[in-house]
Amino acid sequence: YRAMFGGGKFDDTFGELTFFYTLFVANGATPDEQRKRQLEITKKQESQRRKLINQLVVKLEPYATGAVEAFEDMTALSVAYKLEAPSGAALLKLVGESYVEVAQQYFGGFVGFFSSLSEKGTFASHFFTALSSTVKLHNANQASAIEQDPDTKLKALSSSLDAIWSLGKIEISRLLHDVCKAVLGESGVISSVLHARAVGLCKLGQAYIEASHHTLLLRTKPTEYDIPEYLAPKFK
């Protein structure tokens, strides 16, 4: 499943997703083993969260210190690198939207208010998509267990990928919002620096969204780099 989420090229952005381990934490394990595995997952998540916060601060540091040209050059390199990743364009869009939402919430006012509503709507949309995908996966697996024709097997595979993609998007969105809010609310940092970080975060998100849209517009059909769409055309 890791190949569906950037194949490592987004490790500095959302790292390794843990939902897959969480889903199977109870698989064949005793209650004590389940608690131990869950504790390990929680420790891993917290360690990764701290790392991602530090990495985002480093990304925004050039803009926050007035080195705008260096910031833009680093952003361009990051975009080019991530677009080469499996599902790169779709992931850039997801990351960019999260960055812009949190930045707009920081600025507050009319835009911030609607950005907050947008965040809730995004999470709700991802949740119901994942729920729908899970139901489809269950139905497809039941049919696959009975039917042996290739079309039924392919439908089960498509449903599996759809569910994994939907669950991954939920984890990525929630993690990014948490990391961004920690960066923009870091204690001991003066307000002018936090404000500059928010502006830089918004610009970074906009650059990611623009690059994603540009790539998807030029693309005539999914390629092997667009793994979710390539294997399951119904993916969004």
C-alpha positions in Angstrom: 0.0 0.0 0.0 3.0 2.3 0.6 3.4 2.7 -3.2 -0.1 4.2 -3.4 1.0 7.1 -1.2 4.1 8.5 -2.8 6.5 5.5 -2.4 8.6 7.5 0.2 8.7 10.8 -1.7 6.3 12.4 0.8 8.1 11.2 3.9 9.0 14.8 4.7 5.3 15.8 4.5 3.1 13.1 6.1 5.6 10.2 6.6 4.6 6.6 6.8 0.9 6.0 7.3 -0.2 3.8 10.2 -3.8 3.1 9.5 -2.9 -0.2 7.8 -1.2 -1.4 10.9 -4.1 -0.2 13.1 -6.6 -2.1 11.0 -4.9 -5.4 11.6 -3.7 -4.8 15.1 -6.2 -7.3 16.4 -5.6 -9.9 13.7 -4.8 -13.2 15.5 -3.5 -11.4 18.6 -4.4 -11.8 22.3 -5.7 -8.8 24.2 -2.3 -8.2 25.8 -0.6 -8.4 22.3 -3.2 -6.0 20.9 -2.5 -3.4 23.7 1.3 -3.8 23.1 0.9 -3.3 19.4 -1.4 -0.3 19.8 1.1 1.3 22.2 3.9 0.8 19.6 1.7 2.4 17.0 0.9 5.3 19.2 4.6 5.9 20.0 5.5 5.7 16.3 2.8 8.2 15.5 4.0 10.7 18.1 7.6 10.3 17.1 6.7 10.9 13.5 4.5 13.9 14.4 7.4 15.6 16.1 9.7 14.9 13.1 7.1 16.3 10.6 6.6 19.5 12.7 10.4 20.1 12.6 10.6 19.4 8.9 7.8 21.9 8.1 9.4 24.6 10.2 12.6 24.1 8.2 10.6 24.4 4.9 9.0 27.6 6.0 12.1 29.1 7.6 13.4 30.8 4.4 10.1 32.6 3.9 9.8 33.5 7.5 13.3 35.1 7.5 12.8 37.0 4.3 14.7 34.7 1.9 11.7 34.5 -0.5 13.7 33.5 -3.6 15.3 30.6 -1.7 11.9 29.5 -0.5 10.5 29.6 -4.0 13.5 27.6 -5.4 13.1 25.0 -2.6 9.3 24.8 -3.3 9.9 24.3 -7.1 12.4 21.4 -6.4 10.0 19.8 -3.9 7.1 20.0 -6.4 9.2 18.4 -9.2 10.4 15.7 -6.9 6.9 14.8 -5.6 5.2 14.9 -9.0 7.5 11.9 -9.9 6.1 9.9 -7.0 3.3 7.3 -7.4 0.0 9.3 -7.0 2.1 12.4 -6.9 -0.4 14.9 -8.4 -3.3 13.6 -6.3 -1.2 13.8 -3.1 0.1 17.2 -3.9 -3.5 18.5 -4.2 -4.5 16.9 -0.9 -1.4 18.3 0.9 -1.8 21.7 -0.7 -5.5 22.0 0.2 -4.7 21.1 3.9 -1.9 23.8 4.0 -4.1 26.5 2.6 -7.0 25.6 4.9 -4.9 25.8 8.1 -3.2 29.0 6.9 -6.5 30.7 6.2 -7.8 29.6 9.7 -4.8 31.3 11.2 -5.6 34.6 9.5 -9.1 34.4 10.9 -11.9 36.7 9.8 -14.4 35.9 7.1 -12.0 33.7 5.1 -10.8 31.9 8.3 -14.4 31.1 9.4 -15.3 29.5 6.1 -12.0 27.7 5.9 -12.8 26.2 9.3 -16.2 25.0 7.9 -14.3 23.7 4.8 -12.0 21.7 7.1 -15.0 20.0 8.8 -16.6 19.4 5.4 -13.4 17.9 4.1 -13.0 15.5 7.0 -16.7 14.5 6.8 -16.4 13.9 3.0 -13.3 11.7 3.5 -15.0 9.8 6.3 -18.2 9.0 4.3 -16.1 8.1 1.3 -14.1 5.7 3.3 -17.2 4.3 4.9 -18.8 3.8 1.5 -15.6 2.2 0.2 -15.4 -0.2 3.1 -19.0 -1.3 2.5 -18.3 -1.8 -1.2 -15.1 -3.8 -0.2 -17.1 -6.1 2.1 -19.7 -6.7 -0.6 -17.1 -7.3 -3.3 -15.1 -9.7 -1.1 -18.3 -11.7 -0.3 -19.1 -11.9 -4.0 -15.5 -12.8 -4.8 -15.6 -15.7 -2.4 -18.6 -17.1 -4.2 -17.8 -16.2 -7.8 -14.5 -17.1 -9.5 -14.8 -15.1 -12.7 -12.1 -12.5 -13.4 -14.5 -9.6 -13.5 -15.6 -10.3 -9.9 -12.0 -10.7 -8.7 -11.1 -7.4 -10.4 -14.0 -5.7 -8.8 -12.8 -6.9 -5.4 -9.3 -5.6 -6.0 -10.7 -2.3 -7.1 -12.8 -2.0 -4.0 -9.8 -2.9 -1.8 -7.7 -0.2 -3.4 -10.5 2.3 -3.1 -10.9 1.6 0.6 -7.1 1.9 1.2 -7.0 5.1 -0.7 -9.9 6.6 1.2 -8.6 5.6 4.6 -5.2 7.0 3.7 -6.6 10.3 2.8 -8.3 10.6 6.1 -5.1 10.0 8.0 -3.1 12.3 5.8 -5.6 15.2 6.2 -5.9 14.9 9.9 -2.1 14.6 10.4 -1.4 17.6 8.2 -3.9 19.8 10.0 -2.4 18.8 13.3 1.2 19.4 12.2 0.4 22.7 10.6 -1.5 24.0 13.6 1.4 23.0 15.8 3.8 24.9 13.6 1.6 28.1 13.5 1.0 27.9 17.2 4.4 27.1 18.5 4.9 28.6 22.0 7.9 30.9 22.5 7.8 32.1 18.9 7.0 35.8 18.3 3.8 36.6 16.5 5.5 38.2 13.5 7.4 34.9 12.8 4.2 32.8 13.2 2.4 35.2 10.8 5.2 34.8 8.2 5.0 31.1 8.6 1.3 31.2 7.9 1.8 33.2 4.8 4.6 30.8 3.6 2.4 27.8 4.4 -0.4 29.3 2.3 2.0 30.0 -0.6 3.4 26.5 -0.4 0.0 25.0 -0.5 -1.0 27.1 -3.4 2.1 26.0 -5.3 1.3 22.4 -4.7 -2.3 22.8 -5.8 -1.3 24.7 -8.9 1.3 22.1 -9.9 -1.3 19.3 -9.3 -3.9 21.0 -11.4 -1.4 21.7 -14.2 -0.3 18.1 -14.3 -3.8 16.7 -14.3 -4.9 19.1 -17.0 -2.1 18.1 -19.3 -2.5 14.4 -18.7 -4.7 12.6 -21.2 -5.1 9.4 -19.2 -3.8 7.9 -15.9 -0.3 6.5 -16.1 1.6 4.0 -13.9 2.5 6.9 -11.7 -1.1 7.5 -10.9 -1.5 4.2 -9.1 -5.0 4.7 -7.6 -6.5 5.8 -10.9 -4.4 3.4 -13.0 -5.5 0.3 -11.1 -9.0 1.5 -10.3 -10.4 4.2 -12.6 -13.3 5.1 -10.3 -10.8 6.6 -7.8 -11.1 10.3 -7.1 
